[in-house]
């Protein structure tokens, strides 16, 4: 499955990882059952899956505060993605 992954053009062109680097590999690790490895590879993998499940469920069931929950999950994911990206960049610089 790894041979069919898309390469990161940002990393190839500029040498720096992008915000999504590790997402595909984390999904493969998750499908293989390596849950800790998936979290280490891309920390937002579980919160993105929660958001995806909520969005799919919200298509069929209407929740009372669905808009607030969606916005909260989106901001949570953005914070995790940006935070982990800044951490990776900090490790590369030091």
PAZAMI-137963 format. One record per residue (C-alpha): residue number from 0; residue in three letters; chain; x negated, y negated, z. Coordinates in steps of 0.25 Angstrom, whole numbers, plus 2048, in hexadecimal, padded with zeros to 3 digits. Layout:
<pts>
<resi->NUM | resn->Ala | chain->A | c1->X | c2->Y | c3->Z>
...
</pts>
This chain:
<pts>
<resi->0 | resn->Unk | chain->A | c1->800 | c2->800 | c3->800>
<resi->1 | resn->Unk | chain->A | c1->7F4 | c2->7F7 | c3->803>
<resi->2 | resn->Unk | chain->A | c1->7F0 | c2->7F7 | c3->7F4>
<resi->3 | resn->Unk | chain->A | c1->7FD | c2->7F0 | c3->7F0>
<resi->4 | resn->Unk | chain->A | c1->7FC | c2->7E4 | c3->7FA>
<resi->5 | resn->Unk | chain->A | c1->7FB | c2->7D6 | c3->7F4>
<resi->6 | resn->Unk | chain->A | c1->7EE | c2->7CF | c3->7F6>
<resi->7 | resn->Unk | chain->A | c1->7ED | c2->7C2 | c3->7FD>
<resi->8 | resn->Unk | chain->A | c1->7EA | c2->7B7 | c3->7F3>
<resi->9 | resn->Unk | chain->A | c1->7E7 | c2->7AD | c3->7FE>
<resi->10 | resn->Unk | chain->A | c1->7DC | c2->7B6 | c3->804>
<resi->11 | resn->Unk | chain->A | c1->7D6 | c2->7B9 | c3->7F6>
<resi->12 | resn->Unk | chain->A | c1->7D6 | c2->7AB | c3->7F1>
<resi->13 | resn->Unk | chain->A | c1->7D2 | c2->7A4 | c3->7FE>
<resi->14 | resn->Unk | chain->A | c1->7CD | c2->7AE | c3->807>
<resi->15 | resn->Unk | chain->A | c1->7D7 | c2->7AB | c3->812>
<resi->16 | resn->Unk | chain->A | c1->7E3 | c2->7B3 | c3->816>
<resi->17 | resn->Unk | chain->A | c1->7F1 | c2->7AE | c3->814>
<resi->18 | resn->Unk | chain->A | c1->7FD | c2->7AE | c3->81E>
<resi->19 | resn->Unk | chain->A | c1->802 | c2->7BB | c3->818>
<resi->20 | resn->Unk | chain->A | c1->7F5 | c2->7C3 | c3->818>
<resi->21 | resn->Unk | chain->A | c1->7F6 | c2->7D0 | c3->81F>
<resi->22 | resn->Unk | chain->A | c1->805 | c2->7D1 | c3->81D>
<resi->23 | resn->Unk | chain->A | c1->805 | c2->7DC | c3->813>
<resi->24 | resn->Unk | chain->A | c1->7FB | c2->7E4 | c3->81A>
<resi->25 | resn->Unk | chain->A | c1->803 | c2->7E2 | c3->827>
<resi->26 | resn->Unk | chain->A | c1->80F | c2->7E7 | c3->820>
<resi->27 | resn->Unk | chain->A | c1->807 | c2->7F4 | c3->81B>
<resi->28 | resn->Unk | chain->A | c1->802 | c2->7F6 | c3->829>
<resi->29 | resn->Unk | chain->A | c1->810 | c2->7F5 | c3->82F>
<resi->30 | resn->Unk | chain->A | c1->815 | c2->7FF | c3->825>
<resi->31 | resn->Unk | chain->A | c1->80A | c2->808 | c3->828>
<resi->32 | resn->Unk | chain->A | c1->80E | c2->807 | c3->837>
<resi->33 | resn->Unk | chain->A | c1->802 | c2->7FF | c3->83C>
<resi->34 | resn->Unk | chain->A | c1->80A | c2->7F4 | c3->843>
<resi->35 | resn->Unk | chain->A | c1->7FE | c2->7EE | c3->84B>
<resi->36 | resn->Unk | chain->A | c1->7F6 | c2->7ED | c3->83E>
<resi->37 | resn->Unk | chain->A | c1->801 | c2->7E6 | c3->837>
<resi->38 | resn->Unk | chain->A | c1->802 | c2->7DC | c3->842>
<resi->39 | resn->Unk | chain->A | c1->7F3 | c2->7DA | c3->842>
<resi->40 | resn->Unk | chain->A | c1->7F3 | c2->7D8 | c3->833>
<resi->41 | resn->Unk | chain->A | c1->7FF | c2->7CE | c3->832>
<resi->42 | resn->Unk | chain->A | c1->804 | c2->7CA | c3->840>
<resi->43 | resn->Unk | chain->A | c1->811 | c2->7C5 | c3->839>
<resi->44 | resn->Unk | chain->A | c1->815 | c2->7D2 | c3->834>
<resi->45 | resn->Unk | chain->A | c1->81F | c2->7D6 | c3->83F>
<resi->46 | resn->Unk | chain->A | c1->826 | c2->7C8 | c3->840>
<resi->47 | resn->Unk | chain->A | c1->827 | c2->7C8 | c3->831>
<resi->48 | resn->Unk | chain->A | c1->82E | c2->7D5 | c3->831>
<resi->49 | resn->Unk | chain->A | c1->837 | c2->7D0 | c3->83C>
<resi->50 | resn->Unk | chain->A | c1->83B | c2->7C4 | c3->833>
<resi->51 | resn->Unk | chain->A | c1->83D | c2->7CD | c3->827>
<resi->52 | resn->Unk | chain->A | c1->846 | c2->7D7 | c3->82F>
<resi->53 | resn->Unk | chain->A | c1->84E | c2->7CB | c3->835>
<resi->54 | resn->Unk | chain->A | c1->850 | c2->7C5 | c3->827>
<resi->55 | resn->Unk | chain->A | c1->855 | c2->7D2 | c3->821>
<resi->56 | resn->Unk | chain->A | c1->85E | c2->7D4 | c3->82D>
<resi->57 | resn->Unk | chain->A | c1->863 | c2->7C6 | c3->82C>
<resi->58 | resn->Unk | chain->A | c1->868 | c2->7C9 | c3->81E>
<resi->59 | resn->Unk | chain->A | c1->872 | c2->7D3 | c3->823>
<resi->60 | resn->Unk | chain->A | c1->875 | c2->7CE | c3->831>
<resi->61 | resn->Unk | chain->A | c1->876 | c2->7BF | c3->835>
<resi->62 | resn->Unk | chain->A | c1->870 | c2->7BC | c3->842>
<resi->63 | resn->Unk | chain->A | c1->874 | c2->7B0 | c3->84B>
<resi->64 | resn->Unk | chain->A | c1->867 | c2->7A8 | c3->84B>
<resi->65 | resn->Unk | chain->A | c1->861 | c2->7AE | c3->83E>
<resi->66 | resn->Unk | chain->A | c1->85C | c2->7A1 | c3->839>
<resi->67 | resn->Unk | chain->A | c1->854 | c2->79E | c3->846>
<resi->68 | resn->Unk | chain->A | c1->84F | c2->7AC | c3->847>
<resi->69 | resn->Unk | chain->A | c1->84A | c2->7AC | c3->838>
<resi->70 | resn->Unk | chain->A | c1->843 | c2->79E | c3->83A>
<resi->71 | resn->Unk | chain->A | c1->83D | c2->7A3 | c3->847>
<resi->72 | resn->Unk | chain->A | c1->838 | c2->7B0 | c3->841>
<resi->73 | resn->Unk | chain->A | c1->832 | c2->7A8 | c3->835>
<resi->74 | resn->Unk | chain->A | c1->82B | c2->79E | c3->83E>
<resi->75 | resn->Unk | chain->A | c1->826 | c2->7AA | c3->847>
<resi->76 | resn->Unk | chain->A | c1->820 | c2->7B1 | c3->83A>
<resi->77 | resn->Unk | chain->A | c1->81A | c2->7A4 | c3->835>
<resi->78 | resn->Unk | chain->A | c1->813 | c2->7A2 | c3->843>
<resi->79 | resn->Unk | chain->A | c1->80E | c2->7B0 | c3->843>
<resi->80 | resn->Unk | chain->A | c1->809 | c2->7AF | c3->834>
<resi->81 | resn->Unk | chain->A | c1->802 | c2->7A1 | c3->836>
<resi->82 | resn->Unk | chain->A | c1->7FC | c2->7A5 | c3->844>
<resi->83 | resn->Unk | chain->A | c1->7F6 | c2->7B2 | c3->83F>
<resi->84 | resn->Unk | chain->A | c1->7F1 | c2->7AB | c3->832>
<resi->85 | resn->Unk | chain->A | c1->7EA | c2->7A1 | c3->83B>
<resi->86 | resn->Unk | chain->A | c1->7E4 | c2->7AB | c3->844>
<resi->87 | resn->Unk | chain->A | c1->7DF | c2->7B3 | c3->837>
<resi->88 | resn->Unk | chain->A | c1->7D9 | c2->7A6 | c3->832>
<resi->89 | resn->Unk | chain->A | c1->7D3 | c2->7A3 | c3->840>
<resi->90 | resn->Unk | chain->A | c1->7CC | c2->7B1 | c3->840>
<resi->91 | resn->Unk | chain->A | c1->7C7 | c2->7AF | c3->832>
<resi->92 | resn->Unk | chain->A | c1->7C1 | c2->7A1 | c3->835>
<resi->93 | resn->Unk | chain->A | c1->7BA | c2->7A6 | c3->842>
</pts>
